[in-house]
Amino acid sequence: MINAVRIHTYGGPEVLTYEQIEIGEPGPGQIRLRQKACGLNYIDCYQRSGSYALPSLPAVLGMEGAGEVAAVGAGVTEVAAGDRVAYAMSPGGYASERLIAADRVVKIPAGIADETAAAMMLQGMTVRYLLRETYPVTASTVMLFHAAAGGVGLIACQWARKIGATLIGTVSSDEKAALALAHGATHVINVKRENFVERVREITGGAGCDVAYDSVGKDTFPGSLDCLRPRGLWVSFGNASGKVPPIEIGMLSAKGSLYATRPTLATYIAKRADLTANAAELFHMVETGAVKIEINQRYALADAAQAHRDMEARKTTGSSVLVV
């Protein structure tokens, strides 16, 4: 028996149930992973609420984690028992142990702690694909990045600083503004006191941004589009405030022949080679100190419901983990 957090029905944080379950031994191509920590991400809230429907219920939530390989199934060549590994975008993370496909995990470098790895995979690989693939950011890039003091945002601030790009971040408090600036944001807008569209226009001298990265959703739409230069790119990669309403395609032409995309990390790491390349660059950025992973909240596995309450109340900054 292992400890896990499952949902039996969709709803608020109260539907998260801490219980013991059986998971069995790894099948062909699988490993059994003894987890040290599980990452917390807003996608967990989407899945718990039913905004992102799961294949079936009951289900163990959690999309990333790290630990030690306890056993391997037939045909596994990627890792061996005793290896330290981490993963992202593989449901079932809120557990002391779990089964997972061997080709979905990567080995953790010796210089990176288990908790750090658990906190960085989903958010860090998201930043890597956003800044390196969805829109190839260079030193001349001017970007808008919403929720700049969140887990993804703080990594993005540091990554952009390493590249030399201009990052205009939005936050919801002066404390979060100071945090984003300390991590490399060039400019910060407190949306509780300032109109972010007007401020972006002021900061850019009316030119607008090359790209707007938006994980907030309903509350920042269509304002994000109004922050872009002609032929700029709007990247909608989350909806923390609610779903973006249906878009009239003509809006993109009216606002300057804009581009729009709705990417997901799962697509960008679907192939094993893409997963390992993304993770390798992320590990390099962390090992060299260009990116520091800030774990600002730690919760016991049994306290997952409180973790969800804090995330949804925007009380968290940086990364959060469930410690097993």
C-alpha positions in Angstrom: 0.0 0.0 0.0 1.1 3.5 -0.7 -0.1 7.0 0.3 -1.8 9.1 -2.4 -4.1 12.0 -2.9 -7.0 11.3 -5.1 -10.3 12.8 -6.3 -13.4 10.8 -6.6 -15.5 13.7 -7.9 -14.7 17.1 -9.3 -15.0 20.2 -7.1 -13.1 22.4 -4.8 -10.0 21.6 -2.7 -12.2 19.7 -0.3 -12.6 16.8 -2.8 -8.9 16.0 -2.4 -8.7 12.7 -0.4 -5.6 11.4 1.3 -5.8 7.6 1.3 -3.9 4.4 0.8 -4.0 2.6 -2.5 -2.3 -0.4 -4.3 -0.3 0.3 -7.4 1.4 -3.1 -8.2 4.7 -3.8 -10.0 5.9 -2.1 -13.1 4.8 -3.6 -16.4 6.8 -3.6 -19.6 8.4 -0.2 -20.3 7.5 1.0 -16.8 9.3 1.9 -13.6 8.1 2.0 -10.0 9.3 5.4 -8.6 9.7 6.0 -4.9 9.0 9.7 -4.8 10.8 12.3 -2.6 8.7 15.3 -3.6 5.8 16.2 -6.0 5.5 19.5 -7.8 2.4 21.7 -7.5 1.0 23.5 -10.5 -2.1 25.3 -11.5 -3.0 22.6 -13.9 -3.7 20.5 -10.9 -6.5 22.9 -9.9 -7.9 22.8 -13.4 -8.0 19.0 -13.2 -9.5 18.9 -9.7 -12.3 21.3 -10.6 -13.1 19.5 -13.9 -12.1 22.4 -16.0 -9.7 19.9 -17.6 -11.5 16.6 -17.6 -9.6 13.5 -16.6 -10.0 10.1 -18.4 -11.6 8.5 -15.4 -12.3 8.8 -11.7 -11.0 8.2 -9.0 -7.7 9.7 -10.1 -4.4 10.7 -8.5 -3.6 14.3 -9.3 -0.1 15.8 -9.9 1.8 16.2 -13.0 5.5 16.3 -11.9 7.8 14.8 -9.3 11.2 13.4 -8.5 12.6 10.4 -6.6 14.5 7.1 -6.9 13.8 4.2 -9.2 12.6 1.3 -7.0 12.1 -1.3 -9.7 12.0 -1.5 -13.5 9.8 -3.5 -15.8 10.7 -5.6 -18.8 12.5 -3.9 -21.7 13.5 -0.7 -19.7 16.8 0.6 -20.9 16.5 4.4 -20.1 17.1 4.0 -16.3 18.0 1.4 -13.7 17.0 0.8 -10.1 18.6 3.3 -7.8 18.7 6.1 -10.4 17.5 9.5 -9.3 14.9 10.7 -11.9 12.3 13.4 -12.5 9.4 13.9 -14.8 6.6 16.3 -15.9 3.3 16.0 -17.6 2.7 12.4 -16.4 -0.5 12.4 -14.3 -0.4 10.5 -10.9 2.2 12.6 -9.0 0.5 13.1 -5.6 1.8 9.8 -4.2 4.6 8.3 -2.2 5.2 5.8 -5.0 3.9 5.5 -8.5 4.2 3.7 -11.8 5.4 5.7 -14.8 6.6 5.0 -18.3 10.4 4.9 -18.3 10.7 7.0 -21.4 8.9 9.9 -19.6 11.6 10.3 -16.9 15.0 11.9 -17.1 18.0 11.4 -14.8 18.7 14.2 -12.3 22.2 15.6 -12.3 24.2 15.1 -9.1 24.2 18.8 -8.3 20.4 19.2 -8.2 18.4 18.1 -5.1 15.3 16.0 -5.4 13.0 18.7 -4.1 14.5 21.2 -6.6 14.0 18.7 -9.5 10.4 18.1 -8.4 9.7 21.8 -8.4 11.4 22.7 -11.7 10.4 20.2 -14.3 7.0 21.4 -15.5 7.5 25.1 -14.9 11.1 25.1 -16.1 10.5 23.1 -19.2 7.5 25.3 -19.9 9.7 28.4 -19.9 12.3 26.6 -22.1 9.8 25.8 -24.8 8.1 29.2 -24.6 11.3 31.2 -24.9 13.3 28.9 -27.1 10.7 27.4 -29.4 7.2 29.0 -29.4 8.9 32.4 -29.9 12.7 32.3 -30.2 13.6 35.1 -27.8 16.8 37.1 -28.4 18.5 40.0 -26.7 16.4 42.4 -28.9 13.1 40.8 -27.9 10.5 42.9 -25.9 8.0 40.6 -24.1 5.1 40.8 -21.8 4.9 38.1 -19.2 1.8 37.9 -17.0 2.1 36.5 -13.4 5.8 37.3 -13.4 6.1 36.4 -9.7 4.7 32.9 -10.0 6.6 29.7 -10.5 6.8 29.9 -14.3 7.2 33.7 -14.1 10.2 33.8 -11.9 12.0 31.2 -14.0 11.1 33.3 -17.1 12.5 36.5 -15.5 15.8 34.8 -14.9 15.9 33.1 -18.3 15.1 36.4 -20.1 17.8 38.2 -18.1 20.4 35.5 -19.2 19.4 36.1 -22.8 19.4 39.9 -22.4 15.8 40.3 -23.4 13.4 43.0 -22.1 10.7 41.4 -19.9 7.7 43.5 -18.8 6.0 41.5 -16.0 2.6 41.9 -14.5 2.0 41.1 -10.8 -0.8 41.6 -8.3 1.1 43.2 -5.3 4.1 45.4 -4.6 5.7 42.5 -2.8 5.4 40.4 -6.0 6.7 43.3 -8.0 9.9 43.4 -5.9 10.3 39.7 -6.3 10.0 39.8 -10.1 12.4 42.7 -10.3 14.9 40.8 -8.1 14.8 37.9 -10.5 15.4 39.8 -13.6 12.3 41.5 -14.9 13.1 44.7 -16.7 9.8 46.5 -15.8 7.0 45.4 -13.5 3.3 46.5 -13.6 1.1 46.0 -10.5 -2.3 45.3 -12.1 -4.1 46.2 -8.9 -3.0 49.8 -9.3 -2.2 50.2 -13.0 -3.7 49.5 -16.4 -1.3 47.1 -17.9 -2.2 48.0 -21.5 -1.5 51.7 -20.9 1.7 51.0 -19.0 3.1 48.6 -21.7 2.4 51.3 -24.3 4.3 53.9 -22.1 7.2 51.6 -21.5 7.6 50.7 -25.2 7.0 54.2 -26.5 3.9 53.0 -28.2 5.7 50.3 -30.2 4.2 47.3 -28.3 5.8 44.0 -27.5 7.0 41.3 -29.8 5.3 38.5 -27.8 2.9 38.3 -24.9 3.0 35.2 -22.7 -0.4 34.8 -21.0 -1.2 32.1 -18.4 -3.9 34.2 -16.7 -6.7 33.9 -19.3 -10.0 35.7 -19.0 -8.8 38.7 -16.9 -6.0 39.6 -19.3 -8.0 39.1 -22.6 -8.2 40.9 -24.9 -5.8 43.4 -23.2 -2.8 41.2 -24.0 -3.5 41.6 -27.7 -3.5 45.4 -27.3 0.1 45.2 -25.9 1.5 43.7 -29.1 3.2 45.3 -32.0 1.8 44.7 -35.5 2.4 41.0 -36.4 3.2 40.2 -32.8 2.5 36.9 -31.1 0.0 36.2 -28.3 0.9 33.0 -26.5 -2.0 31.7 -24.3 -0.7 28.9 -22.2 -3.0 28.9 -19.2 -6.3 30.3 -17.8 -5.8 30.9 -14.0 -8.6 33.5 -14.0 -10.9 31.5 -16.2 -11.1 30.4 -19.8 -10.6 32.9 -22.6 -13.9 33.5 -24.4 -14.3 32.4 -28.0 -12.3 34.6 -30.3 -13.6 36.3 -33.4 -10.7 35.6 -35.8 -11.1 39.1 -37.4 -10.0 40.6 -34.1 -6.4 39.5 -34.9 -6.4 41.4 -38.2 -8.0 44.5 -36.7 -5.4 44.7 -34.0 -2.4 44.5 -36.3 -2.3 41.1 -38.2 -1.5 39.3 -35.0 -0.6 35.7 -34.5 -2.0 33.6 -31.7 -1.2 30.1 -30.3 -2.3 27.9 -27.5 0.7 25.6 -26.8 1.1 22.9 -24.2 4.2 21.4 -22.7 2.9 17.9 -23.5 3.2 18.6 -27.3 6.7 20.0 -27.0 8.1 17.0 -25.1 6.0 14.3 -26.7 9.1 12.7 -28.4 11.8 11.3 -26.1 14.4 13.3 -27.9 12.5 16.6 -27.3 12.0 15.7 -23.6 15.7 15.0 -23.0 16.8 18.1 -25.0 14.5 20.4 -23.0 15.4 18.9 -19.7 19.2 19.0 -20.5 19.1 22.7 -21.2 17.0 23.4 -18.1 19.4 21.4 -15.9 22.3 23.4 -17.4 20.6 26.7 -16.6 20.1 25.6 -13.0 23.5 24.0 -12.6 25.3 27.2 -13.9 23.3 29.4 -11.6 21.6 31.3 -14.4 18.3 30.1 -13.1 17.6 29.5 -9.4 14.5 27.5 -8.4 12.7 29.2 -5.6 10.7 26.7 -3.5 8.7 29.2 -1.4 6.0 26.8 -0.2 6.4 23.2 1.1 3.4 21.1 2.2 3.0 17.6 3.5 1.4 15.2 1.0 -1.7 15.0 3.3 -2.0 18.8 3.1 -2.6 19.0 -0.7 -6.0 20.6 -0.2 -4.5 23.6 1.7 -1.9 23.9 -1.1 -4.7 24.2 -3.7 -6.5 26.8 -1.6 -3.3 28.8 -1.4 -2.6 28.5 -5.2 -6.2 29.6 -6.1 -6.0 32.5 -3.6 -2.8 33.7 -5.3 -1.0 33.4 -2.0 2.0 31.5 -3.4 5.1 32.8 -5.2 7.8 30.8 -7.0 7.5 27.1 -6.8 5.6 24.8 -4.4 6.1 21.1 -3.6 4.4 18.4 -1.7 7.0 16.6 0.5 6.5 12.9 0.6 
